Amino acid sequence: MRFSAAIDVASAPRTWVRACPDVRQLARKTARMALVHGITAMGLAPPRRAEIGITLADDAFQRLLNERYRGRATSTNVLAFPAWSLAAPLPVGAPLLLGDVVVAFETVAFEARDQGKAFADHFRHLVVHGVLHLLGWDHQSEAEAAEMEILETAILTNLGVPNPYH
């Protein structure tokens, strides 16, 4: 079966494009890789079609979302809003509507500088992280965190991105 992913990248303010001119293409390629590897690692067959939304936001917008949906009045680097659950069966032929990933520019830029990472590499890490959350991966326990970090690192290695946890 042929797999296709519709990855909509919305709202790339000039700050994003100045920092990373090919940000939309990087987001799509990264999300697709995370989707395929994340589904495979779950032991599932990829659906025929999948859809993900990625919003390139600023910290002010991210802060509003974080406060509204998580009760935290601060910005954060990435938020994931899953629309699918493994417990919900997918009707035959229906696309897998995974949900949305929202990434905050100022936080990503600050973290990249602070950690001595290339902006694009840190951005791709956060896209991978967000997509894995859409698939149900989490890091609430040490065991979950270790498993998720191994998967993130493997996906990023395939993209030519250094291990973000070193």
GIVEN-V507844 format. One record per residue. OMEGA is omega in radians with two decimals (NA if undefined). NEAR is the number of other ideal C-beta (glycine too) atoms within 12 Angstrom. D_LAST is the distance of its C-alpha to the last C-alpha in whole Angstrom. Layout:
omega=OMEGA near=NEAR d_last=D_LAST
omega=OMEGA near=NEAR d_last=D_LAST
This chain:
omega=3.12 near=10 d_last=37
omega=-3.11 near=8 d_last=36
omega=3.02 near=19 d_last=33
omega=-3.14 near=18 d_last=33
omega=3.01 near=33 d_last=31
omega=-3.11 near=22 d_last=32
omega=-3.10 near=34 d_last=29
omega=3.11 near=23 d_last=31
omega=-3.03 near=32 d_last=29
omega=2.91 near=22 d_last=31
omega=3.07 near=25 d_last=31
omega=3.10 near=28 d_last=29
omega=-3.10 near=22 d_last=30
omega=-3.13 near=14 d_last=30
omega=3.12 near=22 d_last=27
omega=-3.08 near=31 d_last=25
omega=3.08 near=20 d_last=27
omega=-3.12 near=13 d_last=27
omega=-3.05 near=26 d_last=23
omega=-3.03 near=31 d_last=23
omega=-3.13 near=15 d_last=26
omega=-3.04 near=19 d_last=26
omega=-3.13 near=33 d_last=24
omega=3.13 near=24 d_last=26
omega=3.09 near=21 d_last=26
omega=3.14 near=36 d_last=22
omega=-3.11 near=41 d_last=23
omega=-3.12 near=28 d_last=25
omega=-3.12 near=29 d_last=23
omega=-3.13 near=44 d_last=20
omega=3.13 near=45 d_last=22
omega=3.14 near=33 d_last=24
omega=3.13 near=33 d_last=21
omega=-3.14 near=46 d_last=20
omega=-3.12 near=42 d_last=23
omega=-3.11 near=33 d_last=24
omega=3.14 near=30 d_last=21
omega=3.12 near=40 d_last=22
omega=3.13 near=32 d_last=25
omega=-3.14 near=19 d_last=25
omega=3.10 near=23 d_last=23
omega=-3.12 near=20 d_last=25
omega=-3.13 near=10 d_last=28
omega=3.01 near=20 d_last=30
omega=3.12 near=14 d_last=32
omega=3.07 near=26 d_last=31
omega=3.11 near=28 d_last=33
omega=3.14 near=19 d_last=36
omega=3.07 near=21 d_last=35
omega=3.14 near=34 d_last=32
omega=3.11 near=26 d_last=31
omega=3.00 near=45 d_last=29
omega=3.07 near=33 d_last=29
omega=3.11 near=45 d_last=26
omega=3.08 near=33 d_last=27
omega=-2.99 near=39 d_last=26
omega=2.98 near=35 d_last=27
omega=-3.08 near=25 d_last=27
omega=-3.12 near=28 d_last=26
omega=3.12 near=18 d_last=30
omega=3.14 near=25 d_last=30
omega=3.12 near=34 d_last=27
omega=3.11 near=24 d_last=28
omega=3.13 near=21 d_last=31
omega=-3.11 near=29 d_last=30
omega=3.12 near=26 d_last=27
omega=-3.09 near=17 d_last=31
omega=-3.00 near=15 d_last=33
omega=-3.12 near=18 d_last=31
omega=3.11 near=18 d_last=29
omega=-3.14 near=9 d_last=31
omega=-3.05 near=15 d_last=28
omega=3.08 near=16 d_last=29
omega=3.03 near=19 d_last=26
omega=3.06 near=29 d_last=24
omega=-3.04 near=30 d_last=21
omega=-3.10 near=34 d_last=19
omega=3.01 near=39 d_last=20
omega=3.09 near=36 d_last=23
omega=3.14 near=39 d_last=24
omega=-3.10 near=25 d_last=28
omega=3.07 near=27 d_last=28
omega=-3.05 near=22 d_last=32
omega=3.07 near=29 d_last=32
omega=3.11 near=15 d_last=32
omega=-3.13 near=18 d_last=31
omega=-3.12 near=8 d_last=35
omega=3.14 near=14 d_last=36
omega=3.13 near=11 d_last=38
omega=3.11 near=23 d_last=38
omega=-3.12 near=11 d_last=41
omega=3.10 near=9 d_last=42
omega=-3.12 near=10 d_last=41
omega=3.07 near=15 d_last=40
omega=3.07 near=21 d_last=37
omega=3.12 near=34 d_last=34
omega=-3.00 near=24 d_last=33
omega=-3.11 near=41 d_last=30
omega=-3.02 near=30 d_last=29
omega=3.04 near=33 d_last=28
omega=3.14 near=43 d_last=24
omega=-3.08 near=41 d_last=25
omega=-3.06 near=52 d_last=22
omega=-3.03 near=36 d_last=23
omega=-3.02 near=36 d_last=22
omega=3.12 near=28 d_last=22
omega=3.12 near=31 d_last=20
omega=-3.13 near=41 d_last=17
omega=3.13 near=29 d_last=18
omega=-3.12 near=19 d_last=18
omega=3.14 near=27 d_last=14
omega=3.11 near=27 d_last=13
omega=-3.08 near=15 d_last=15
omega=-3.10 near=14 d_last=14
omega=3.12 near=20 d_last=10
omega=-3.12 near=13 d_last=11
omega=3.01 near=26 d_last=11
omega=-3.14 near=23 d_last=14
omega=-3.09 near=33 d_last=16
omega=3.13 near=29 d_last=17
omega=3.14 near=27 d_last=13
omega=3.09 near=35 d_last=13
omega=-3.13 near=44 d_last=16
omega=3.09 near=43 d_last=16
omega=-3.11 near=41 d_last=13
omega=3.06 near=44 d_last=15
omega=3.09 near=50 d_last=18
omega=-3.12 near=46 d_last=17
omega=-3.13 near=38 d_last=16
omega=3.13 near=43 d_last=20
omega=3.10 near=49 d_last=21
omega=3.06 near=44 d_last=20
omega=3.11 near=35 d_last=21
omega=3.14 near=40 d_last=25
omega=3.12 near=39 d_last=25
omega=3.07 near=27 d_last=25
omega=-3.12 near=33 d_last=21
omega=-3.12 near=22 d_last=20
omega=-3.14 near=21 d_last=18
omega=3.09 near=13 d_last=20
omega=3.11 near=10 d_last=20
omega=-3.14 near=11 d_last=17
omega=3.10 near=12 d_last=18
omega=-3.13 near=17 d_last=18
omega=-3.14 near=18 d_last=15
omega=3.14 near=17 d_last=14
omega=-3.13 near=22 d_last=16
omega=3.11 near=34 d_last=15
omega=3.11 near=25 d_last=11
omega=3.13 near=21 d_last=12
omega=3.10 near=34 d_last=15
omega=-3.11 near=38 d_last=13
omega=3.13 near=25 d_last=10
omega=3.13 near=25 d_last=13
omega=-3.12 near=37 d_last=15
omega=3.08 near=35 d_last=13
omega=3.09 near=22 d_last=13
omega=3.13 near=20 d_last=17
omega=-3.12 near=29 d_last=17
omega=-3.13 near=16 d_last=15
omega=3.12 near=32 d_last=12
omega=3.11 near=20 d_last=8
omega=-3.09 near=18 d_last=6
omega=-3.08 near=30 d_last=6
omega=3.07 near=21 d_last=4
omega=NA near=13 d_last=0
